[in-house]
């Protein structure tokens, strides 16, 4: 039985702009996971260099998106890692 005067706050979902950032973050995260899988399989030095470049670019993009999400106080919708 809830205490008088106290009610549970409804947790609002992210705004459309925040949802777009979340969607983009998880898409980039998926690309990063795929690139890491490719890195594990390639043996040609040129391909290794290309995949390392791609991984670095995707990590930078993830960091940028996480910064934007933090600035907009987007949290508790999913674990951001």
Residue pairs with C-beta under 8 A, 6 or more apart in sequence:
2 8
11 76
13 19
13 77
14 22
14 74
14 77
17 72
18 69
18 72
18 74
21 65
21 68
21 69
21 72
21 74
22 69
22 74
22 77
22 78
24 65
25 62
25 65
25 66
25 69
25 80
26 78
28 58
28 61
28 62
28 65
29 62
31 58
32 55
32 58
32 59
32 62
35 51
35 54
35 55
35 58
36 55
38 51
39 48
39 51
39 52
39 55
42 48
42 51
66 80
69 75
69 80
